[in-house]
């Protein structure tokens, strides 16, 4: 179990999917902050310093790849694990170049939401 209130940043512009992830994370004892676009995600990384991030690629204002590159370029945040969740299979090579050793890339059509929650739990518990 995560520490009570461990914060996860959920960056997902699909409100239905975002609410589903948030509900499952809450059930597992996580605190969730939800960004609905890339710029909001960057702002929340700075203000909340989450234990982990679930990051969609296709988002308004700033896409997930730009979010990932921007915050991973800052040494203060390189240790925050990220799970990239996207439908964009063609982006896998670009994403792999940006991922750290604790980060993951998942294709939405290949995983169930419960699988993503289990991966978040394992990442946070390993910290």
N, C-alpha and C positions, 0 to 999 in steps of 0.2 A: 504494500500500500504506500502511496506517496504521503509525504508529510501533509497534514491538513492544510488546505489553502495554497498548496504549491501552484504557482501561476503558469498557465499555458496560454500563449498567444495564438489565436486562431485567425488567420488571414484568409478569408474566403468571401467572395462577393455574392455567391449563391446563398440567399438568406435561408432557404429551406434546409439546404445541406449544412450550413453553418449552425443553425439551431439544433439540428440533429447531433452534430459533433459536440456542441456545447453541452447539451443535455447528457450525453453519454459520459463526457469528461466530468461533469458535476456529480454524476452517480458514482464515479470512481474516486471522488474526494478532491478533485482539482478545482481551483479557481480559474475562470476563463475570462480573458479579455478578447473581444471580437473586433477585428479590423475588417472593414468592408471594401477597402481599396489599399493600394500599395503605399501611398503616402501616410495614411493612418497607421499602417503596420509599422513603418519606420518610427513614427512618433511614439507609438506604444512600446516599441523595443527600448527606446530611451527612457521612458517614464516608468515602465513596470519591471524591466530586466527579467523577462520570463525565464522559467526553468527550461522550456523547450518551445518550439514554434512549429505549427502546422501551416504550411504556406502553399497557396494556390498560385499557379503561374499566370493565368489569364485573369487579370484584375484591372479595374479602371485606375486612372491617374498615374500609376506606375505599375508595371508588371512585376510578377514575383521574381523573375531573374534579376531585374534591376534592384529590387529590394534586397535579395540575397547578396548580390555583389556589393552593394553599398554598405550593408552592416557587417559583412565578413571582412571588408577592407579596414574596419575599425578594430584594432587589437583588443579593445575593451569587450567586444562582443563575439570574438571568434570561437569562444568555448560554448556558446549556446547551440545545442543541437537543433537541427531543422529536419522536418519531414516535408519534402516537396510532394504535393499531391496534385496531379494534373491529368487531363485527358490528352495532352500533347505528347504523343509518343516520339514525334520527330525532334523534340527538344532535348532528348536524353543526353546526347554528347555534350551540348553546351552546358547542361546542368552538372554533369559529372565533373567538369573542369572546376566548378565552383564549390563542390561539396567537400566538407571536412571529414575526418575519420569517423565521427559520430553521426553524420548526416545520412539521410536516406532519400530515395526517389521512388515514388509509387505511382502507378498508373491507375486512375480512378476506376476504370472498367475491369481491372484485375484484382481489386481488393474490396472487401466489405468494410463499412465504417467501423465495425467491431475490431477488425484487424489493425486499423490505424490507431485505435485507442490502446490496444495491447502493445503496439510498438512504442507509443508515447510512454506507457507505464514502464516498459523495460528500459527505455532510455533514461527516464528520470530516476528509476531505482538504481541504475548503474552509476549515477553521479555520486 
